[in-house]
Amino acid sequence: MPYPHYGNQGGTPGASIRAGDNKLIQFFDDNHVELYNLKEDIGEDHNLSQTETEERDELLQNLNSWLEKVEAKIPKPNLDYEKELKNKDFQLNNFFTNSPILLIALRASGRFSVK
């Protein structure tokens, strides 16, 4: 099952597959995987991906085949994020500098402070 976005409770983009007692999770941010035996470890505390490599590789292959088959949309890193963020900060600062009435209202509301 794909989870292609960031959640408001800390979830990150990824996908998971379950086969028998095993569950594999692939995280799209850094492509690392985690493998758990849910029968023995329902809390997913003991990642078996480094010791159960054969099971890991089989489940990962099955997951990636399924994602391709259903044409799942996999998020890609935005390499321009820092540049865009700096540009937005500049635009926001410029907007406030040129909007004294809005700036006064925001200061009065306690939602904005100027250093």
Beta strands, then each sheet from edge to edge (+ up, - down):
strand 1: 2-3
strand 2: 14-19
strand 3: 22-27
strand 4: 33-37
sheet 1: 1+ 2- 3+ 4-
end
